[in-house]
Amino acid sequence: MSTVYDRIDELCKKNGTDITKVCRELKLQRSSFTELKMGRVKNLGADKIAKIADYFGVSALYITDGITDDEKTFDPEEIAKVALFGGDQEVTDEMWAEVKQFVEFVKQKHLKD
């Protein structure tokens, strides 16, 4: 079972609801959560995580990584990785280096304009 699923389920229980009701209210497919629970997918897309986080009044990082707002350990690179890669895969050092090279390329291109 996924820890992301476990956190969402825990939030549901704390708030007197269940995942099916949350899906209905947020217009999300219930099957996405079943796939997550069964381990067929490792995470939900960033858009779904953001909707759920907003619904429960928690940060997206709490849902994906268990980091609470109280911890204030937000690493900008980690946030960028989740935003760029959707949080559904491991971002290797090689992948991250490629992203940074591309960002540098775009910056240089626009400085010349």
DSSP file (Angstrom, degrees, kcal/mol; ACC not computed):
  #  RESIDUE AA STRUCTURE BP1 BP2  ACC     N-H-->O    O-->H-N    N-H-->O    O-->H-N    TCO  KAPPA ALPHA  PHI   PSI    X-CA   Y-CA   Z-CA
    1    1 A M              0   0    0      0, 0.0     2,-0.2     0, 0.0    36,-0.2   0.000 360.0 360.0 360.0 148.6    0.0    0.0    0.0
    2    2 A S     >  -     0   0    0     34,-0.6     4,-2.3     1,-0.1     5,-0.1  -0.540 360.0-141.4 -82.4 140.6    1.2    3.5   -0.8
    3    3 A T  H  > S+     0   0    0     -2,-0.2     4,-2.5     2,-0.2     5,-0.2   0.826 106.8  57.4 -68.7 -29.7    2.1    6.0    2.0
    4    4 A V  H  > S+     0   0    0     38,-0.3     4,-2.2     2,-0.2    -1,-0.2   0.939 108.0  46.4 -62.9 -45.6    0.4    8.7   -0.1
    5    5 A Y  H  > S+     0   0    0      1,-0.2     4,-2.9     2,-0.2     5,-0.2   0.928 111.2  52.6 -60.1 -44.9   -2.8    6.6    0.0
    6    6 A D  H  X S+     0   0    0     -4,-2.3     4,-2.5     1,-0.2    -2,-0.2   0.897 109.2  48.9 -59.6 -41.6   -2.3    6.1    3.8
    7    7 A R  H  X S+     0   0    0     -4,-2.5     4,-2.4    56,-0.2    -1,-0.2   0.914 112.9  46.9 -65.9 -41.7   -1.9    9.9    4.4
    8    8 A I  H  X S+     0   0    0     -4,-2.2     4,-2.3     2,-0.2    -2,-0.2   0.923 113.0  49.3 -65.8 -42.9   -5.0   10.7    2.3
    9    9 A D  H  X S+     0   0    0     -4,-2.9     4,-2.4     2,-0.2    -2,-0.2   0.900 110.8  50.8 -61.4 -41.5   -7.0    7.9    4.1
   10   10 A E  H  X S+     0   0    0     -4,-2.5     4,-2.4    -5,-0.2    -2,-0.2   0.908 109.5  50.1 -63.0 -42.6   -5.8    9.3    7.5
   11   11 A L  H  X S+     0   0    0     -4,-2.4     4,-1.4     2,-0.2    -2,-0.2   0.890 109.5  52.3 -62.6 -39.1   -6.9   12.8    6.5
   12   12 A C  H  <>S+     0   0    0     -4,-2.3     5,-2.7     2,-0.2     3,-0.4   0.948 110.4  47.0 -60.5 -49.0  -10.3   11.4    5.5
   13   13 A K  H ><5S+     0   0    0     -4,-2.4     3,-1.3     1,-0.2    -2,-0.2   0.902 110.7  51.8 -61.7 -42.3  -10.7    9.7    8.9
   14   14 A K  H 3<5S+     0   0    0     -4,-2.4    -1,-0.2     1,-0.3    -2,-0.2   0.794 114.8  44.0 -63.6 -27.4   -9.6   12.8   10.8
   15   15 A N  T 3<5S-     0   0    0     -4,-1.4    -1,-0.3    -3,-0.4    -2,-0.2   0.247 115.1-112.3-105.2  11.9  -12.2   14.8    8.9
   16   16 A G  T < 5S+     0   0    0     -3,-1.3     2,-0.2     1,-0.2    -3,-0.2   0.842  82.5  96.4  65.8  35.8  -15.1   12.4    9.1
   17   17 A T      < -     0   0    0     -5,-2.7     2,-0.3    -6,-0.1    -1,-0.2  -0.724  61.4-128.8-136.9-172.7  -15.2   11.5    5.4
   18   18 A D     >  -     0   0    0     -2,-0.2     4,-2.2    -3,-0.1     3,-0.2  -0.922  31.1-101.5-140.7 169.1  -13.9    8.8    3.1
   19   19 A I  H  > S+     0   0    0     -2,-0.3     4,-2.7     1,-0.2     5,-0.2   0.854 117.9  57.0 -62.0 -37.1  -11.9    8.7   -0.2
   20   20 A T  H  > S+     0   0    0      2,-0.2     4,-2.2     1,-0.2    -1,-0.2   0.923 109.1  45.9 -61.1 -43.8  -15.0    8.0   -2.2
   21   21 A K  H  > S+     0   0    0     -3,-0.2     4,-2.6     2,-0.2    -2,-0.2   0.904 112.2  51.1 -65.6 -41.1  -16.8   11.2   -1.0
   22   22 A V  H  X S+     0   0    0     -4,-2.2     4,-2.5     1,-0.2    -2,-0.2   0.925 110.0  50.0 -62.0 -44.2  -13.6   13.2   -1.5
   23   23 A C  H  X>S+     0   0    0     -4,-2.7     5,-2.4     1,-0.2     4,-0.8   0.918 111.3  49.0 -58.9 -44.3  -13.4   11.9   -5.1
   24   24 A R  H ><5S+     0   0    0     -4,-2.2     3,-0.5     1,-0.2    -2,-0.2   0.933 113.9  45.1 -62.1 -46.5  -17.0   12.8   -5.7
   25   25 A E  H 3<5S+     0   0    0     -4,-2.6    -1,-0.2     1,-0.2    -2,-0.2   0.850 120.0  39.9 -68.4 -34.5  -16.6   16.4   -4.3
   26   26 A L  H 3<5S-     0   0    0     -4,-2.5    -1,-0.2    -5,-0.2    -2,-0.2   0.431 108.6-121.8 -94.3   0.7  -13.3   17.0   -6.1
   27   27 A K  T <<5 +     0   0    0     -4,-0.8     2,-0.3    -3,-0.5    -3,-0.2   0.922  61.2 147.5  56.8  47.9  -14.5   15.3   -9.3
   28   28 A L      < -     0   0    0     -5,-2.4     2,-0.4    -6,-0.2    -1,-0.2  -0.835  55.4-103.8-109.3 150.1  -11.6   12.9   -9.3
   29   29 A Q    >>  -     0   0    0     -2,-0.3     3,-1.1     1,-0.2     4,-0.6  -0.598  19.3-147.5 -76.0 128.2  -11.7    9.3  -10.5
   30   30 A R  H >> S+     0   0    0     -2,-0.4     4,-1.6     1,-0.2     3,-0.9   0.810  94.4  69.8 -62.9 -30.2  -12.0    6.8   -7.7
   31   31 A S  H 3> S+     0   0    0      1,-0.3     4,-2.6     2,-0.2    -1,-0.2   0.808  88.5  63.6 -61.4 -29.7  -10.0    4.3   -9.7
   32   32 A S  H <> S+     0   0    0     -3,-1.1     4,-1.6     1,-0.2    -1,-0.3   0.887 105.6  45.4 -59.9 -38.1   -6.9    6.5   -9.3
   33   33 A F  H <X S+     0   0    0     -3,-0.9     4,-2.8    -4,-0.6    -1,-0.2   0.832 109.9  53.3 -76.3 -33.1   -7.0    5.8   -5.6
   34   34 A T  H  X S+     0   0    0     -4,-1.6     4,-2.5     2,-0.2     6,-0.2   0.929 109.3  49.3 -65.1 -44.3   -7.6    2.2   -6.0
   35   35 A E  H  X>S+     0   0    0     -4,-2.6     5,-1.9     1,-0.2     6,-1.3   0.890 113.0  48.0 -60.1 -40.0   -4.5    1.9   -8.3
   36   36 A L  H ><5S+     0   0    0     -4,-1.6     3,-0.8    -5,-0.2   -34,-0.6   0.924 111.6  48.9 -66.1 -45.9   -2.6    3.8   -5.6
   37   37 A K  H 3<5S+     0   0    0     -4,-2.8    -2,-0.2     1,-0.2    -1,-0.2   0.887 111.8  49.0 -62.3 -39.7   -3.8    1.6   -2.8
   38   38 A M  H 3<5S-     0   0    0     -4,-2.5    -1,-0.2    -5,-0.2    -2,-0.2   0.553 113.6-117.7 -79.8  -7.2   -3.0   -1.6   -4.7
   39   39 A G  T <<5S+     0   0    0     -3,-0.8    -3,-0.2    -4,-0.5    -4,-0.1   0.593  80.4 123.4  83.3  10.5    0.5   -0.3   -5.6
   40   40 A R  S   <S+     0   0    0     -5,-1.9     2,-0.3    -6,-0.2    -4,-0.2   0.753  82.0  29.5 -76.9 -22.7    0.0   -0.3   -9.3
   41   41 A V  S    S-     0   0    0     -6,-1.3    -2,-0.2    -9,-0.1    -1,-0.1  -0.959  72.2-148.7-128.1 152.6    0.9    3.4   -9.3
   42   42 A K  S    S-     0   0    0     -2,-0.3     2,-0.3    46,-0.3   -38,-0.3   0.698  73.6  -0.8 -95.1 -21.2    3.3    5.0   -6.8
   43   43 A N        -     0   0    0     45,-0.2     2,-0.2   -39,-0.1    -1,-0.2  -0.959  68.6-107.2-157.4 169.7    1.8    8.5   -6.7
   44   44 A L        -     0   0    0     -2,-0.3   -11,-0.0     1,-0.1    -2,-0.0  -0.658  49.8 -87.0 -98.1 161.6   -1.0   10.8   -8.0
   45   45 A G     >  -     0   0    0     -2,-0.2     4,-2.4     1,-0.1     3,-0.3  -0.266  38.9-109.2 -65.1 157.3   -0.4   13.6  -10.4
   46   46 A A  H  > S+     0   0    0      1,-0.2     4,-2.5     2,-0.2     5,-0.2   0.839 117.8  56.6 -57.9 -36.1    0.6   17.0   -9.0
   47   47 A D  H  > S+     0   0    0      2,-0.2     4,-1.9     1,-0.2    -1,-0.2   0.901 109.8  44.4 -65.0 -40.5   -2.8   18.4  -10.0
   48   48 A K  H  > S+     0   0    0     -3,-0.3     4,-2.5     2,-0.2     5,-0.2   0.913 112.7  51.3 -69.2 -42.6   -4.7   15.8   -7.9
   49   49 A I  H  X S+     0   0    0     -4,-2.4     4,-2.8     1,-0.2    -2,-0.2   0.919 110.0  50.6 -59.4 -43.7   -2.3   16.2   -5.0
   50   50 A A  H  X S+     0   0    0     -4,-2.5     4,-2.4     1,-0.2    -1,-0.2   0.905 110.4  48.9 -62.8 -42.5   -2.8   20.0   -5.1
   51   51 A K  H  X S+     0   0    0     -4,-1.9     4,-2.3     2,-0.2    -1,-0.2   0.922 114.2  45.5 -62.1 -44.5   -6.6   19.6   -5.1
   52   52 A I  H  X S+     0   0    0     -4,-2.5     4,-2.2     2,-0.2    -2,-0.2   0.913 112.3  50.8 -67.4 -42.9   -6.6   17.1   -2.2
   53   53 A A  H  X>S+     0   0    0     -4,-2.8     5,-2.4    -5,-0.2     4,-1.1   0.927 112.6  46.7 -60.2 -45.3   -4.1   19.3   -0.2
   54   54 A D  H  <5S+     0   0    0     -4,-2.4     3,-0.3     1,-0.2    -1,-0.2   0.904 109.6  54.7 -62.7 -42.3   -6.3   22.3   -0.7
   55   55 A Y  H  <5S+     0   0    0     -4,-2.3    -1,-0.2     1,-0.2    -2,-0.2   0.894 117.6  34.8 -58.4 -43.2   -9.4   20.3    0.3
   56   56 A F  H  <5S-     0   0    0     -4,-2.2    -1,-0.2    -5,-0.1    -2,-0.2   0.505 109.9-118.9 -93.5  -4.8   -7.9   19.2    3.6
   57   57 A G  T  <5S+     0   0    0     -4,-1.1     2,-0.3    -3,-0.3    -3,-0.2   0.858  73.5 118.1  71.1  35.4   -6.0   22.4    4.2
   58   58 A V      < -     0   0    0     -5,-2.4    -1,-0.3    -6,-0.2     2,-0.2  -0.776  68.8 -93.0-123.2 171.0   -2.5   20.8    4.2
   59   59 A S    >>  -     0   0    0     -2,-0.3     4,-1.3     8,-0.2     3,-0.5  -0.512  26.6-123.4 -82.2 154.8    0.5   21.2    2.1
   60   60 A A  H 3> S+     0   0    0      1,-0.2     4,-2.5     2,-0.2     5,-0.2   0.849 113.8  61.2 -61.5 -33.5    1.1   19.0   -1.0
   61   61 A L  H 3>>S+     0   0    0      1,-0.2     4,-2.5     2,-0.2     6,-1.5   0.804  98.2  56.8 -65.9 -28.1    4.4   18.1    0.6
   62   62 A Y  H <>5S+     0   0    0     -3,-0.5     4,-1.5     4,-0.3    -1,-0.2   0.942 110.5  43.6 -65.8 -44.4    2.6   16.6    3.6
   63   63 A I  H  <5S+     0   0    0     -4,-1.3   -56,-0.2     1,-0.2    -2,-0.2   0.921 123.5  35.0 -67.1 -43.7    0.6   14.3    1.3
   64   64 A T  H  <5S+     0   0    0     -4,-2.5    -2,-0.2    -5,-0.1    -3,-0.2   0.873 139.2  10.5 -80.7 -36.6    3.6   13.3   -0.8
   65   65 A D  H  <5S-     0   0    0     -4,-2.5    -3,-0.2    -5,-0.2    -2,-0.2   0.439  94.2-113.0-126.4  -2.7    6.4   13.2    1.8
   66   66 A G     << +     0   0    0     -4,-1.5     2,-0.5    -5,-0.7    -4,-0.3   0.640  64.1 148.5  78.4  12.8    4.8   13.6    5.2
   67   67 A I        -     0   0    0     -6,-1.5    -1,-0.3    -7,-0.1    -8,-0.2  -0.723  34.5-150.5 -86.3 122.9    6.4   17.0    5.7
   68   68 A T    >>  -     0   0    0     -2,-0.5     3,-1.1    -3,-0.1     4,-0.7  -0.516  24.7-115.3 -89.7 160.0    4.1   19.2    7.9
   69   69 A D  G >4 S+     0   0    0      1,-0.2     3,-0.6     2,-0.2     5,-0.1   0.813 114.8  63.8 -60.8 -29.5    4.0   23.0    7.7
   70   70 A D  G 34 S+     0   0    0      1,-0.2    -1,-0.2     2,-0.1    -3,-0.0   0.795  94.7  59.4 -65.3 -28.2    5.4   23.1   11.2
   71   71 A E  G <4 S-     0   0    0     -3,-1.1    -1,-0.2     1,-0.1    -2,-0.2   0.768  82.4-161.5 -75.3 -25.0    8.6   21.5   10.1
   72   72 A K    <<  +     0   0    0     -4,-0.7    -3,-0.1    -3,-0.6    -2,-0.1   0.860  41.8 137.3  46.2  44.1    9.4   24.3    7.6
   73   73 A T        +     0   0    0     -5,-0.4     2,-0.7     2,-0.1    -1,-0.2  -0.184  19.6 154.9-109.6  40.1   11.8   22.1    5.8
   74   74 A F        -     0   0    0     -5,-0.1     3,-0.1     4,-0.0    -5,-0.0  -0.583  28.1-159.8 -75.8 114.5   10.8   23.1    2.3
   75   75 A D     >  -     0   0    0     -2,-0.7     4,-2.3     1,-0.1     3,-0.4  -0.849  11.1-146.8 -93.5 116.9   13.7   22.5   -0.1
   76   76 A P  H  > S+     0   0    0      0, 0.0     4,-2.5     0, 0.0     5,-0.2   0.853  98.6  53.6 -54.9 -36.7   13.1   24.6   -3.2
   77   77 A E  H  > S+     0   0    0      2,-0.2     4,-2.4     1,-0.2     5,-0.1   0.912 108.7  48.7 -65.5 -40.6   14.8   21.9   -5.4
   78   78 A E  H  > S+     0   0    0     -3,-0.4     4,-2.2     2,-0.2    -1,-0.2   0.902 111.3  49.8 -65.8 -39.8   12.5   19.2   -4.0
   79   79 A I  H  X S+     0   0    0     -4,-2.3     4,-2.4     1,-0.2    -2,-0.2   0.921 111.5  49.2 -63.3 -43.3    9.5   21.4   -4.7
   80   80 A A  H  X S+     0   0    0     -4,-2.5     4,-2.9    -5,-0.2     5,-0.3   0.895 109.0  52.9 -63.0 -40.2   10.7   22.1   -8.3
   81   81 A K  H  X S+     0   0    0     -4,-2.4     4,-2.7     2,-0.2     6,-0.6   0.914 110.7  46.4 -62.5 -43.1   11.3   18.3   -8.8
   82   82 A V  H  X S+     0   0    0     -4,-2.2     4,-1.5     1,-0.2    -1,-0.2   0.922 114.7  48.0 -64.4 -43.1    7.7   17.5   -7.7
   83   83 A A  H  < S+     0   0    0     -4,-2.4    -2,-0.2     1,-0.2    -1,-0.2   0.905 119.0  38.5 -64.5 -41.6    6.3   20.3   -9.9
   84   84 A L  H  < S+     0   0    0     -4,-2.9    -2,-0.2     1,-0.2    -1,-0.2   0.862 128.4  29.9 -79.1 -36.8    8.3   19.3  -13.0
   85   85 A F  H >< S-     0   0    0     -4,-2.7     3,-1.0    -5,-0.3    -2,-0.2   0.387 102.7-118.7-108.9   2.8    8.1   15.5  -12.7
   86   86 A G  T 3<  -     0   0    0     -4,-1.5    -4,-0.2     1,-0.2    -3,-0.1   0.506  46.9 -93.3  76.8   2.9    4.7   15.2  -11.0
   87   87 A G  T 3  S+     0   0    0     -6,-0.6    -1,-0.2     2,-0.1    -5,-0.1   0.615 102.5 110.0  68.8  10.2    6.2   13.5   -7.9
   88   88 A D  S <  S+     0   0    0     -3,-1.0     2,-0.3    -6,-0.2   -46,-0.3   0.300  73.3  36.3-105.2  11.1    5.5   10.1   -9.4
   89   89 A Q  S    S-     0   0    0    -47,-0.1     2,-0.3    -4,-0.1    -2,-0.1  -0.991  87.8 -94.3-153.6 158.5    9.0    9.0  -10.1
   90   90 A E        -     0   0    0     -2,-0.3     2,-0.7     1,-0.0    -2,-0.0  -0.593  35.7-140.9 -73.1 133.3   12.5    9.2   -8.6
   91   91 A V        -     0   0    0     -2,-0.3    -1,-0.0     4,-0.0   -10,-0.0  -0.870  19.3-147.8 -98.7 112.9   14.4   12.1  -10.1
   92   92 A T     >  -     0   0    0     -2,-0.7     4,-2.4     1,-0.1     5,-0.2  -0.294  24.3-111.0 -76.5 163.6   18.0   11.0  -10.6
   93   93 A D  H  > S+     0   0    0      1,-0.2     4,-2.5     2,-0.2     5,-0.2   0.879 120.7  54.0 -59.5 -37.9   21.0   13.3  -10.4
   94   94 A E  H  > S+     0   0    0      2,-0.2     4,-1.9     1,-0.2    -1,-0.2   0.916 108.6  47.4 -63.9 -43.9   21.5   13.0  -14.1
   95   95 A M  H  > S+     0   0    0      1,-0.2     4,-2.0     2,-0.2    -2,-0.2   0.924 113.2  48.5 -62.4 -44.3   17.8   14.0  -14.8
   96   96 A W  H  X S+     0   0    0     -4,-2.4     4,-2.4     1,-0.2    -2,-0.2   0.885 108.6  53.3 -66.1 -38.8   18.1   17.0  -12.5
   97   97 A A  H  X S+     0   0    0     -4,-2.5     4,-2.2     1,-0.2    -1,-0.2   0.890 107.9  52.0 -62.2 -39.0   21.4   18.1  -14.1
   98   98 A E  H  X S+     0   0    0     -4,-1.9     4,-2.3     2,-0.2    -2,-0.2   0.905 108.5  50.2 -63.2 -42.0   19.7   18.0  -17.5
   99   99 A V  H  X S+     0   0    0     -4,-2.0     4,-2.5     1,-0.2    -2,-0.2   0.938 110.9  48.7 -61.5 -46.7   16.9   20.2  -16.2
  100  100 A K  H  X S+     0   0    0     -4,-2.4     4,-2.2     1,-0.2    -1,-0.2   0.874 110.1  51.9 -63.8 -36.9   19.4   22.7  -14.7
  101  101 A Q  H  X S+     0   0    0     -4,-2.2     4,-2.3     2,-0.2    -1,-0.2   0.907 110.3  48.9 -64.1 -41.3   21.3   22.8  -18.0
  102  102 A F  H  X S+     0   0    0     -4,-2.3     4,-2.6     2,-0.2    -2,-0.2   0.908 109.5  51.5 -65.6 -41.3   18.1   23.5  -19.9
  103  103 A V  H  X S+     0   0    0     -4,-2.5     4,-2.6     1,-0.2    -2,-0.2   0.926 110.4  49.4 -60.1 -44.6   17.2   26.3  -17.5
  104  104 A E  H  X S+     0   0    0     -4,-2.2     4,-2.5     2,-0.2    -1,-0.2   0.899 109.6  52.2 -60.9 -42.1   20.6   27.8  -18.1
  105  105 A F  H  X S+     0   0    0     -4,-2.3     4,-2.4     2,-0.2    -2,-0.2   0.928 111.1  46.5 -59.2 -47.3   20.1   27.6  -21.8
  106  106 A V  H  X S+     0   0    0     -4,-2.6     4,-2.1     2,-0.2    -2,-0.2   0.912 111.9  51.0 -64.7 -42.5   16.8   29.3  -21.7
  107  107 A K  H  X S+     0   0    0     -4,-2.6     4,-1.6     1,-0.2    -2,-0.2   0.934 112.4  46.1 -59.3 -47.5   18.2   32.1  -19.4
  108  108 A Q  H  X S+     0   0    0     -4,-2.5     4,-1.4     1,-0.2    -1,-0.2   0.886 110.2  54.0 -64.4 -39.4   21.1   32.7  -21.8
  109  109 A K  H  X S+     0   0    0     -4,-2.4     4,-0.8     1,-0.2    -1,-0.2   0.909 111.6  44.4 -60.7 -43.2   18.9   32.7  -24.8
  110  110 A H  H  < S+     0   0    0     -4,-2.1    -1,-0.2     1,-0.2    -2,-0.2   0.737 106.4  59.8 -78.3 -22.2   16.6   35.4  -23.3
  111  111 A L  H  < S+     0   0    0     -4,-1.6    -1,-0.2     1,-0.2    -2,-0.2   0.827 104.6  51.7 -69.6 -30.6   19.5   37.5  -22.1
  112  112 A K  H  <        0   0    0     -4,-1.4    -2,-0.2     1,-0.2    -1,-0.2   0.754 360.0 360.0 -76.2 -24.9   20.7   37.8  -25.7
  113  113 A D     <        0   0    0     -4,-0.8    -1,-0.2    -5,-0.1    -2,-0.1   0.486 360.0 360.0 -70.1 360.0   17.2   39.0  -26.9
